[in-house]
Amino acid sequence: MPIILFRLNNELQLSVVKMHRSGVVVLVVLCFIVPMRCSLRKDADYWTKLAVDELEEALNVKWNVGVAKNVILFIGDGMGPNTVTATRIYKGGESHRLAYEMFPHVGLLKTYSADKMVPDSASTATALLCGVKVNQNTVGVDSSAKHKDCKASLNPKAQLDSLAALALRAGKSAGFVTTMRVTHATPGPVYAHSAARTWECDSDMPTGTEKCKDIARQLVEDWPGRDLNVIMGGGRQGLMSNCTGTPSDPISSWACSRSDGRNLIKEYKADKQRRGLKYSIVSNNRELKKFNVNKTDYLLGIFANEHLRYESERDKGPDGMPSISDMVEAAVKVLQRNSKGFFLMVEGGNIDMAHHRGRAKVAINESSAMEEAVKLAVKMTDEKDTLIVVTSDHAHSLQINGYPDRGISIFGTTGPSKYDNLNYTILSYGTGGPGSFQYSIETNATGGHIVRKDPNKVDTESFKYEQVSAIPLDENIHGGVDVAIYARGPYAHLFHNVHEQNYVFHAICYAANIGSYSIGTTGYAKQERRTRKKGQ
């Protein structure tokens, strides 16, 4: 009777498979777990085979120089290199490869903004989606608009077109999916022009900004927001006045709550009815699963008053919130109805939210959830005509420490420290909130001493656990390292070395034949486009 070992998240589960003469396979799962390190291969043949397989894979890479009919841009908010590494180890061990790590083309992006060494999400999303670097905390406007300068943001020359806007102009469909509020910093540049990322609804508009629209109104009233084919995420309390909360979906004191008496969701519905458009509005898992794709060209899904809940916490029942994969599946189905193609931006925003709280396991679990959405997008599309790009807007200060044994949990401890003889967590942060300050002063006969909390005496595997940080702040803040970019599909090879972050917009435009890079325009690549057109 042969024994087969299945690797499952840092452990091995023994399964016994018995083959009967009848051809029936009986699977019996034994009820015990053995440490993964018992079967880890270290021999030379193993490493040689890995290298030879990679070499063969590299030699078989062919450039795809077709036009990208469809583009899906995944943005893992705060998903820096260490988050990706930790996600890989979490999902399958050190030698594992995530779905997007198997894409044939990889590069790095420099994430600094026009005015800051370490950026925020609004400026980096604007760089990715609109093609230029801009000032911190601004959305969809160039650097001539300073933070909170309403007048400057109204200048048409300062307002930037997004990839979604260019796709719509080209006759394609466009939309976005996010686990954040639909008016938040990363989705905002898809459709809005604002001098402040915090101007999400009327209640947060300061005196003197009466001529500027809040971001929620721009989404529903203005172009391109009103013509986006897919809008899915959270943020109900910023879209409609007098929202009510529930224990599983409370009203957030952190987020803007609409106070002008308007209901922008109803206004969205009225606009689609007035124009005779096919639309669906959904608010939970049940409605998302039941809406009629064949009768929907415009899909609005608002699933939470504020951000969507973490994947580890969300209600997966009919009345609960969808996963990022659920939203991506629905979005692609709607967008594929357009024979001319589509652009879709997908944000895994809760990666960033969890890092800000100092909860590394939650952040890595959210990163894992986004990888599942990437797998789904790959499955639902064709590499021949669909460019899929996976990247991050910025990093966090997450570190992977010490010399832990290969095969142990990434959320465990290593050590001990030669300074205080205590173990320390494999993961830690450079900066952190109050929960990351894990020191106390103890007094004995020799005086007062600073004592570090022993992580072996708490559950470091808990989703609630906050890793220690070097510098205590009110919350974890961003890191300034380069982030990786992974691509497959038409012109994916344009991502090939260290790039400015705003380059992503230009490469996508070139691949998709939109904006200033479309054939027949007088834009940046006119002569090259003529050559390309003849070659095709």
NUTOR-611204 format. One record per residue: x, y, z of N, C-alpha, C in turn; residue in one letter. Coordinates in steps of 0.001 Angstrom, whole numbers, plus 500000, padded with zeros to 6 digits. Layout:
! NUTOR-611204
XYZXYZXYZA ...
***
This chain:
! NUTOR-611204
500847498804500000500000500000500000500884501248500000M 500905502054498912501795503213498852501331504337499760P 502282505083500297501974506263501113502397507509500353I 501468508478500228501736509718499503501706510869500489I 502701511755500409502782512906501306502251514136500610L 501273514802501201500721516041500660501175517199501520F 501722518243500898502216519407501633501090520408501813R 500820520782503053499718521695503337500174522767504310L 500421524007503791500719525143504659501662524828505822N 502909524567505486503949524364506491503871523028507232N 502986522114506789502892520817507432502690519750506356E 502871518500506743502624517396505838501513516533506404L 500555516217505549499478515354505996499662513986505335Q 499702512919506128499878511579505581498557511042505070L 498571510581503833497372509996503252497718508627502688S 496849507705502856497074506356502365496129506093501207V 496684505681500095495872505417498925495962503936498593V 494866503258498559494852501835498247494207501617496892K 494915500997496012494418500725494676493803499323494646M 492521499237494334491845497952494210491896497469492768H 491757496189492598491763495627491247490628496177490401R 489534496579491051488387497115490316488661498488489737S 489767499086490160490086500426489659489582501521490570G 488858501156491651488340502155492579489456502590493521V 489587503894493725490607504424494626489942504793495949V 490420504234497027489897504551498357490929505418499061V 490514506610499522491424507542500196491108507556501686L 492079507210502479491922507241503930492899508267504487V 492404509281505168493259510319505733493541510010507194V 494799509835507516495175509569508894495110510843509712L 494717510708510951494448511882511776495664512322512580C 496766512552511905497903513155512586498748513914511585F 499515514828512100500360515708511292501816515485511710I 502706515534510738504124515459511062504808516713510591V 505875517155511236506550518386510831507056518291509406P 506938519411508674507313519435507281508794519170507080M 509621519588508035511060519466507851511495518003507725R 510642517040508139511013515639508062511210515180506619C 510574515846505664510650515378504280511298516414503359S 511841517492503906512449518506503062513691517955502384L 513720518098501068514871517601500327515993518633500329R 517214518141500493518379519008500516519490518502499597K 519240517368498946520281516739498150520553517515496869D 521718517304496291522146518033495098521229517788493906A 520715516558493782519839516253492645518591517118492669D 518072517370493875516866518195494011517109519616493500Y 518220520231493959518512521607493548518838521679492059W 519509520674491556519836520661490137518581520575489286T 517645519733489689516393519616488929515607520921488942K 515550521567490102514858522859490165515478523847489182L 516802523904489156517497524850488285517301524511486815A 517388523223486474517210522802485083515797523100484601V 514825522851485455513430523164485090513255524660484847D 513866525473485696513773526928485513514469527368484231E 515598526770483956516333527114482737515519526768481495L 514913525600481506514083525199480369512897526155480198E 512318526527481309511204527475481278511645528804480670E 512812529292481072513326530565480559513619530481479061A 514176529365478623514526529215477213513298529123476312L 512175528755476898510945528616476121510080529875476109N 510527530937476771509758532177476794509762532818475412V 508591533158474922508433533846473636507715535171473867K 508181536202473202507506537488473310506156537440472605W 505147537959473274503811538106472685503686539547472219N 503665539770470904503606541131470367502247541438469747V 501226540726470201499873541055469785499328542219470590G 498170542701470222497532543794470951496791543229472161V 496935543892473288496219543481474497494773543960474406A 493913543076473984492479543402473918491952543702475317K 492407542913476278491987543063477675493204543307478565N 493001544090479612494062544344480591493481544218481993V 494145543436482840493773543363484256494995543763485065I 494868544818485840495948545320486680495619545036488141L 496379544125488752496227543823490173497193544684490975F 496671545368491983497491546176492872497334545644494292I 498368544987494778498378544548496171498838545711497025G 497918546376497675498262547587498421499175547234499588D 500369547819499596501326547534500665502035546204500526G 501906545548499360502452544212499156503903544296498674M 504779544696499590506189544809499258506855543449499108G 508136543429498749508845542167498509508803541195499682P 508937541693500912508901540784502059507518540195502285N 506480540950501941505122540408502032504938539280501029T 505463539456499817505370538410498795506129537165499249V 507341537347499768508132536209500248507398535477501364T 506862536222502319506142535604503437504891534882502947A 504220535443501952503033534794501387503418533468500731T 504516533476500018505004532251499365505263531160500405R 505970531509501473506289530531502512505017530050503198I 504109530970503466502824530654504108502018529666503278Y 502023529844501975501166529028501115501785527688500736K 503108527605500703503671526343500247505099526062500632G 505711526947501383507094526732501771508073527547500950G 509325527502501351510349528358500745510517528128499246E 510355526890498772510566526577497357509312526746496514S 508217527114497148506946527292496437507017528487495497H 506150528519494509506025529686493634504567530102493575R 504303531364493838502947531896493726502555531960492251L 501263532054491991500772532036490611501435533106489759A 501541534323490290502118535399489486503639535325489434Y 504254534565490361505696534373490288506088533454489131E 505103532809488538505351531983487361505098532746486061M 504711534017486176504591534839484972505981534994484349F 506071535075483033507391535065482385508195536348482503P 507549537466482862508264538744482857508111539451484199H 509246539906484721509301540499486055510194541735486027V 509827542754486807510658543939486949510514544515488335G 511105545673488547510978546398489809510479547809489529L 509753548366490481509223549722490350509734550604491487L 510179551806491129510568552810492123509316553588492519K 508997553572493804507674554030494242507626555456494787T 508746556153494872508716557505495440507721558380494675Y 507134559356495353506181560260494703506888561534494274S 506142562488493723506753563731493238507402564530494365A 506886564375495590507416565186496686507858564402497913D 507745563071497894508108562279499076508964561071498689K 509943560779499534510758559579499330509939558316499546M 509137558306500613508238557191500899506817557659500608V 506096556982499726504828557512499218503608557031499977P 502463557630499645501175557138500104500479556440498925D 499309555885499186498610555107498154497964555967497078S 497576557184497407496932558048496412497921558457495324A 499114558863495726500107559293494741500621558123493917S 500804556964494540501309555815493795500252555241492858T 498994555212493300497926554738492414497767555674491222A 497918556980491456497841557935490351498983557692489366T 500173557399489876501294557090488988500996555862488141A 500506554796488773500207553561488061499086553729487041L 498055554451487437496830554515486645496785555694485685L 497587556742485938497493557965485137498806558376484475C 499912557741484816501129557910484039502107558983484450G 501857559714485541502827560696486021502913560611487542V 504065560994488088504209561047489538503623562354490057K 502958562282491187502225563439491703502513563621493185V 501945564668493755502178564979495163501443564015496088N 502039563817497250501444562975498275500008563404498566Q 499127562424498742497735562629499174496836563259498125N 497285563356496867496433563880495801495996562752494875T 494870562963494206494222561914493417493946562408492004V 494570561810491002494221562081489615494520563479489120G 495436564188489785495861565514489336497384565564489351V 497968566342488447499428566376488378500017567212489514D 501346567351489535502019567971490674501829569480490754S 501163570089489747500835571513489864499758571741490928S 499029570671491266498004570747492317498613570274493633A 498787571193494548499307570839495864498190570211496702K 498605569550497767497639568911498650496640569939499194H 495371569665499040494246570469499511494065571784498745K 494688571926497583494513573120496753493365572869495778D 492164573187496215490959572934495427491028573628494069C 491383574899494065491409575680492826492340575058491794K 493526574644492212494488574061491278493981572747490704A 493238571993491496492737570702491023491634570846489981S 491027572033489893489968572280488905490520572667487543L 491804572941487471492425573293486192492418572074485271N 491747572162484114491685570996483212493060570456482839P 494064571327482779495409570877482414496046570044483524K 495558570194484738496098569419485862495430568057485990A 494248567920485422493477566692485579493972565615484614Q 494204564423485148494830563336484402493817562284483968L 493996561786482761493184560666482280493752559359482822D 492876558477483243493303557177483751493242556124482646S 493801554961482939493713553831482010492264553470481733L 491410553583482735489991553299482544489359554294481583A 489697555573481732489155556596480839489601556349479401A 490865556018479200491373555761477851490741554512477253L 490494553504478088489828552297477601488408552615477138A 487691553397477921486329553782477525486341554563476214L 487293555463476062487393556236474817487658555335473613R 488342554234473861488662553294472788487515552328472503A 486390552504473184485233551641472967485223550392473818G 486201550282474725486252549129475610485391549352476850K 485204548313477622484582548442478934485671548665479968S 485283549160481134486270549437482176485607549387483541A 486415549074484548485885549060485901486955548736486917G 486527548636488177487463548293489238486788547490490330F 487617546726491025487221545924492173488191546256493298V 487681546460494497488551546758495632487948546191496907T 488796545852497859488320545469499181488223546692500097T 488521547851499549488429549121500278487120549848499933M 486949551023500510485864551890500056486102552218498573R 485058552309497803485214552587496374485715554003496121V 485714554826497159486221556201497056487617556349497668T 488246555248498011489522555293498715490674555657497783H 491880555700498334493042556260497640493434555527496365A 493347554194496356493762553456495162492711553465494058T 491441553190494325490461553288493241490174554719492807P 490406555707493685490082557092493356490622557572492022G 491911557367491715492455557871490450491875557204489205P 491150556107489369490490555495488207489523556487487567V 488905557361488389487828558211487874487830559641488416Y 488559559927489489488404561213490174489613562123490010A 489379563420490262490431564440490296490220565236491585H 491122565041492539490933565667493845492271566073494442S 492296567226495063493512567703495713493732567055497074A 492783566244497519492944565561498807492238564221498770A 492964563179499087492392561833499108491304561688500162R 491336562553501178490358562470502263489019563112501914T 488931563784500776487668564422500394486734563395499748W 486478562324500477485698561222499913484200561505499872E 483691562267500823482272562627500795482109564042501332C 480888564559501294480638565972501591481065566378502999D 480963565455503953481266565800505347482725566140505578S 483603565686504684485032565954504838485542567057503925D 484622567761503269485018568881502418485120570140503272M 486297570738503405486459571913504268485874573180503650P 485694574177504465485227575482503989486197576023502939T 485644576563501864486467577100500790486638576156499614G 486056574961499737486175573976498643484825573725497970T 483923574700498075482570574500497555482544574206496056E 483533574677495315483555574440493868484098573053493503K 484679572375494466485212571030494223484198569983494666C 484038568951493869483134567865494219483871566840495071K 483147566266496030483741565159496759483910563968495817D 484763563027496197485132561915495323483938561016495032I 483052560818495998481869559989495781480969560584494697A 480774561889494731479949562526493694480605562390492326R 481922562520492266482602562363490982482394560963490412Q 482357559962491300482142558589490851480794558418490169L 479761559042490713478398558831490223477970559867489190V 478456561096489318477978562179488461478832562440487227E 480145562297487364481064562759486326481578561604485464D 482123561987484298482799561010483457484267560975483869W 484894559814483951484418558507483491483671557688484529P 483575558178485785482959557385486840481589556857486495G 480727557731485970479348557315485691479257556268484582R 480321556144483754480298555183482658481126553937482926D 481669553802484129482394552582484457481427551403484486L 481836550321483890480950549159483779480928548315485040N 481979548394485823482038547642487083482585548541488178V 481855548604489290482296549300490499481957548385491659I 482966547840492337482687546945493458483661547183494602M 483114547241495805483916547444496999483041547826498171G 483588548625499079482837549106500236482581550595500138G 482203551202501274482029552651501322480608553154501229G 479641552345501665478233552753501581477961554046502338R 478597554217503508478286555378504346478759556692503721Q 479636556636502748480047557839502037479213558109500798G 478409557121500400477574557245499199476135557608499519L 475689557299500712474306557612501062474215558087502505M 473344559034502727473146559591504066472335558641504930S 472494558785506220471703558050507211471856556537507105N 473078556074506850473333554637506844473194554070508250C 472786552826508321472705552146509610473733551016509641T 474263550770510814475257549722510956474681548474511587G 475433547397511489475091546132512125476339545649512857T 476203544649513738477403544138514425478497543662513460P 478092543099512334479076542607511369479496543670510357S 478776544775510324479091545866509389478765547205510040D 479549547605511019479240548842511759479551550096510954P 478995551209511390479383552506510844480767552846511389I 481650553270510520483022553558510929483187555026511284S 483801555279512422484098556664512806485324557183512063S 486107556290511465487289556684510709486919557221509332W 485861556677508744485507557001507362484478558122507301A 484436558787506166483477559869505948482049559322505884C 481128559983506561479704559629506506478946560759505823S 478220560422504792477507561438504004476450562124504868R 476340563453504738475420564206505594474548565187504824S 474614565158503473473835566133502686472452565630502300D 472064564469502827470741563930502550470634563178501235G 471703563097500493471653562450499179471932560953499291R 471408560220498317471661558790498189472226558557496793N 473542558481496702474190558379495398473987557015494745L 473638556010495537473328554706494945472010554799494176I 471033555488494757469769555712494036469992556582492815K 470884557549492915471172558417491769471879557635490661E 472728556697491045473351555807490058472263555030489308Y 471327554481490054470225553713489460469386554585488530K 469069555789488968468249556694488147468968557061486857A 470275557272486939471054557608485742471015556476484728D 471162555243485170471161554102484249469773553898483652K 468746554104484458467378553976483939467078555064482923Q 467495556288483199467259557412482297467923557193480937R 469092556560480952469828556329479707469501554989479057R 468580554238479673468168552969479095469265551916479094G 470096551903480140471226550982480202470873549758481047L 471494548640480728471287547409481476472218547415482695K 471662547361483886472474547481485087471996546523486169Y 472844546260487130472495545515488339473180546183489519S 472478546210490649473039546727491895472949545613492932I 474078545271493547474115544167494505474772544634495796V 474436543940496894474938544391498196475404543266499105S 475312542015498650475778540896499478476091539693498593N 476508538606499216476881537411498458475732536844497653N 474558536813498252473393536256497567473101537010496282R 473071538321496363472746539132495190473858539063494139E 475111538982494587476214538899493639476151537594492854L 475762536519493511475691535234492829474476535120491906K 473426535869492207472177535702491461471943536729490353K 472734537809490291472453538817489275472641538208487884F 471887538709486935471889538165485576472984538829484753N 474072538110484527475198538656483767474758539035482358V 473906538227481752473493538468480367472632539709480197N 472158540261481307471356541481481248472035542622481996K 473348542530482145474085543533482923475290544040482154T 475251545318481810476416545991481241477079546900482270D 476352547198483343476867548061484409476542547404485745Y 477573547129486521477397546440487798477952547297488926L 477101547617489892477509548336491099477323547408492290L 478406547135492994478328546307494187478953547032495372G 478126547427496328478606548077497551478252547145498705I 479277546556499325479069545446500241479327545772501707F 479712547007502000480026547351503386479879548852503590A 479616549233504814479556550664505124480932551308504970N 481955550573505385483320551088505266484101550143504378E 485335549756504762486066548754503994485415547381504180H 485663546474503235485226545099503417486024544467504553L 485420543496505209486090542830506320487264542000505810R 488213541742506719489317540858506369488783539489505955Y 489530538822505099489131537489504642488962536535505820E 489772536679506846489697535803508021488500536110508911S 487818537222508651486709537641509506485371537734508790E 485369537779507473484136538091506744483097536975506872R 481837537369506838480710536444506818480593535880505403D 480819534582505255480792533961503939479404533480503539K 478412533731504395477043533317504112476356534215503094G 475095533923502761474357534679501739474268536177502011P 474185536554503284474053537971503625475401538649503873D 476474537899503711477797538433503995478449539112502805G 479741539396502977480514540116501961481289539137501093M 481458539452499818482194538556498931483696538614499150P 484387537598498668485851537615498645486306538424497439S 487589538729497395488126539436496236487987538572494982I 488093537259495120487908536360493976486466536378493478S 485508536405494414484098536479494012483838537721493170D 484401538842493589484199540093492864484893540069491507M 486105539519491465486833539453490195486068538587489192V 485545537470489654484793536591488760483601537316488146E 482835538006488978481672538743488471482099539866487538A 483170540565487903483633541687487084484051541228485699A 484845540177485636485327539694484334484155539230483468V 483188538569484065482023538109483294481270539285482673K 481101540356483431480404541531482898481245542204481814V 482520542393482078483387543110481148483607542335479850L 483573541015479912483775540202478717482613540299477729Q 481528540913478120480403541099477200480745542070476063R 481761542892476270482177543851475254483195543187474326N 482856543031473071483739542348472116485023543131471841S 485048544414472195486253545224471970487270545110473107K 486864544453474193487795544250475289487502545116476494G 488430545075477466488168545792478719489454546109479456F 489327547026480432490362547295481431489736547107482807F 490432546357483671489962546127485038491112546354486008L 490874547186487014491826547350488113491289546594489319M 492146545789489946491772545015491127492722545389492262V 492161545838493385492996546202494526492777545261495701E 493852544651496160493823543922497427494197544881498540G 493259545695498955493553546803499864493741546412501314G 493166545285501699493272544899503109494652544372503488N 495500544124502497496904543832502806497490545021503554I 497256546190502996497762547432503578497114547730504926D 495801547544505010495106547833506262495665546983507405M 495893545704507131496412544819508176497836545198508566A 498653545567507585500012546017507910499972547268508785H 499073548194508478498960549403509307498608549051510752H 497852547977510946497497547543512296498606546717512935R 499635546363512157500732545565512687500428544086512790G 499419543619512072499011542216512114499506541504510854R 500724540987510941501364540416509756500609539212509209A 500066538372510083499365537187509582498132537571508785K 497415538582509237496241539037508496496664539586507136V 497723540386507124498203540969505868498613539881504878A 499307538885505363499782537815504483498618536943504027I 497635536757504887496435536023504479495663536797503409N 495635538120503516494994538946502485495781538877501174E 497106538856501271497941538694500085497674537347499427S 497484536334500248497146535000499746495805535009499022S 494840535737499572493521535830498942493612536514497584A 494461537539497481494610538201496186495258537271495172M 496180536442495634496788535492494706495746534533494149E 494774534143494959493694533290494468492892534004493382E 492719535306493541492011536088492519492822536154491226A 494144536238491360495004536216490167494852534883489445V 494863533787490188494674532457489593493365532405488805K 492316532953489388491008532944488740491023533762487457L 491652534935487508491730535783486314492500535081485198A 493564534388485561494335533621484577493458532555483934V 492673531881484767491804530810484284490698531338483374K 490199532541483647489048533073482901489438533791481613M 490723534009481384491166534793480229492179534008479406T 492504534547478252493450533924477326494714534768477261D 495851534136477495497125534849477481497416535490476137E 496805534980475086497063535525473754496603536973473616K 495484537325474276494943538673474091494690539423475389D 495135538867476516494884539513477809496204539724478555T 496504540966478828497675541333479622497264541377481089L 497891540545481905497658540566483349498932541055484019I 498795542106484814499914542707485524499631542652487017V 500588542185487789500449542125489247501582542935489862V 501238543884490714502258544707491347501735545253492674T 502468546179493236502055546857494463502228548354494279S 501524549120495088501688550567495035502876551016495880D 503133550302496973504241550637497872504469549451498792H 505505549507499553505816548451500521505426548892501929A 505646547994502885505572548315504311506918547961504933H 507055548192506226508353547982506880508500546573507441S 507762545616506899507837544226507341509234543655507100L 509747542919508101511057542275507995510936540784508281Q 511835539998507672511939538564507940513296538345508607I 513281537883509862514462537984510722515125536662511078N 516354536777511544517062535683512175517480534603511196G 517695533412511732518071532250510937517116531096511251Y 515811531282510998514866530211511317515102528982510439P 514790527820510981514921526590510211513970526610509023D 514433526063507944513581525896506775512430524957507136R 511222525350506737510061524500506952509201524857508138G 509641525756509021508797526109510163507848527238509771I 506878527519510619505881528547510331506530529930510253S 506157530689509249506659532056509085506194532951510233I 505160532522510967504631533325512072505192532893513426F 506159531999513404506752531509514633507893532369515133G 508738531778515961509864532505516549511176531809516203T 512240532536516394513584531997516201514475532591517276T 515713532176517306516610532715518330517270531609519125G 517648531901520378517333533124521129518307534257520832P 517902535455521276518772536618521184519910536478522178S 521117536798521745522264536754522655522259537925523632K 521361538883523400521301540052524297520463539759525534Y 519237539201525312518360538965526468517937537501526614D 518509536612525763518242535167525839516788534791525582N 516045535672524930514665535370524548514585535168523045L 513660534308522627513389534179521205512746535459520683N 512719535606519382512050536749518750511287536257517532Y 510256536998517140509420536561516019510176536680514701T 509909535734513813510538535752512492510136537019511748I 508902537445511928508415538674511301508384539812512305L 508809540977511879508706542182512710508548543375511778S 508363544554512353508182545778511573509216546830511970Y 509501547713511048510349548857511358509618549884512188G 508342550093511872507501551018512634506232550291513050T 505582550782514101504376550109514558503535550960515472G 502314550490515692501393551160516591501625550749518030G 500720551147518927500899550869520363501101549394520684P 500420548500519940500534547073520220501883546478519874G 502673547232519112503984546725518713505069547056519732S 504724547856520743505693548213521789505640547134522858F 506605546227522827506545545031523662507686545001524680Q 507826546120525373508852546248526405508211546782527689Y 508810546469528783508365546994530074509594547230530954S 509395547947532034510494548192532984510228547387534247I 511176546555534580511072545757535805512170546187536778E 511800546246538068512747546696539092513115545533540014T 514398545400540228514872544402541198515964545031542067N 516703544218542760517711544730543695518784545560543012A 519002545303541727520049546035541004519511547274540292T 518205547532540435517630548709539802516607548369538733G 516276549361537897515286549171536839515925548621535573G 515209547731534900515705547114533680514603547073532622H 514979547331531388514034547198530272513965545733529881I 512759545192529869512555543765529596511644543616528371V 512088542784527454511287542512526253510307541383526542R 509102541514526021508079540492526195508497539216525470K 508339538077526116508728536794525534507649536332524552D 507941536291523243506907535907522282506507534437522387P 507334533616523014506977532202523184505869531997524215N 505539533060524953504477532954525958503136533455525454K 503066533847524171501808534287523559501616533524522255V 500428533621521691500107532913520450500469533784519247D 501666533604518749502107534402517592501431533959516302T 500717532842516328499981532359515146498589532988515041E 498181533745516039496850534342516048496742535467515015S 495579535580514396495326536688513479495325538030514216F 495163537999515519495125539233516304496507539665516789K 497490538806516645498816539107517174499464540259516401Y 500070541188517151500793542310516547502287542122516767E 503039542090515675504481541899515767505164543124516380Q 506306542873516982507100543939517574507649544847516468V 507867546116516801508470547046515845509634547778516504S 510488548356515667511652549094516184511265550473516681A 510324551131515986509966552516516301508468552583516584I 508052552963517789506622553057518091506013554351517552P 504906554208516837504142555342516306502673555117516640L 501793555924516039500368555682516243499890554479515436D 500591554172514313500310552987513524501527552695512641E 501571551493512082502631551176511119502512552092509910N 503638552537509378503602553361508177504377552686507050I 504273553257505873504784552624504662506299552510504636H 506774551615503768508194551482503492508493552024502098G 509743552391501865510104553047500607510877552196499627G 510940550865499850511715550016498941510985549827497615V 511742549412496601511134549096495310510178547919495468D 509164547869494624508231546747494620508353545999493304V 507980544729493321508074543898492115506849544089491235A 507025543828489946505922543808488997506051542550488150I 504955541836487989504917540567487269503907540703486133Y 504221540137484957503319540311483823503309539102482900A 502143538857482300502002537853481250500994538363480230R 501173537963478979500271538398477932500952539339476961G 500176539998476099500745540875475073501637541969475661P 502844542056475150503835543061475533504195543029477010Y 504006541876477635504434541731479032505938541928479168A 506680541687478088508138541829478145508583543280478304H 507651544225478220508005545623478468508358545863479933L 507984544946480787508372545014482197509588544102482363F 510775544695482393511976543883482255513151544328483110H 513085545498483739514193545903484609513661546819485705N 514439547784486134513988548710487190513336549917486522V 512042550111486806511268551149486132510760552196487127H 510511553381486625509714554348487379508286553808487461E 507615554050488568506286553473488754505289553951487697Q 505392555194487279504446555722486290504634555095484906N 505765554411484687506012553705483425504941552652483153Y 504358552096484200503357551029484051502201551501483168V 501723552701483419500643553284482620501029553296481143F 502226553756480833502656553900479445502826552541478773H 503381551573479493503548550238478928502196549588478640A 501245549774479539499907549209479334499217549883478155I 499325551205478079498731551916476935499305551402475620C 500617551198475602501267550706474388500754549309474042Y 500693548441475037500249547067474807498799546998474346A 497959547863474919496524547841474614496141548723473437A 497121549495472919496846550344471752495825551429472098N 496004552069473239495070553109473661495822554394473998I 495088555485474087495675556764474451496671557248473424G 497709557894473883498715558469472997499542557422472253S 499394556164472633500161555100471992499332554313470978Y 498128554742470705497307554002469746497727554330468322S 497573553367467452497925553553466039497047554651465450I 497693555555464741496949556638464097496940557921464890G 497480557899466124497529559129466912498829559869466614T 498916561072467128500153561859466988500880561901468324T 500730560830469085501289560794470431502753560422470470G 503173559901471647504581559710471948505283558723471025Y 504572557733470552505226556661469810504705556572468378A 504481557710467743503887557735466415504694556926465402K 505994557185465298506802556511464294506883555012464580Q 507066554654465851507167553239466198505873552528465874E 504750553210466112503449552610465836503268552358464345R 503764553265463522503680553048462080504416551765461703R 505609551607462271506407550412462001505681549169462480T 505113549260463697504403548111464256503199547743463414R 502478548762462917501283548499462129501638547768460834K 502748548177460203503176547513458976503550546058459266K 504213545856460401504645544508460765503491543584461070G 502384544144461519501220543323461840500372543086460608Q 
***
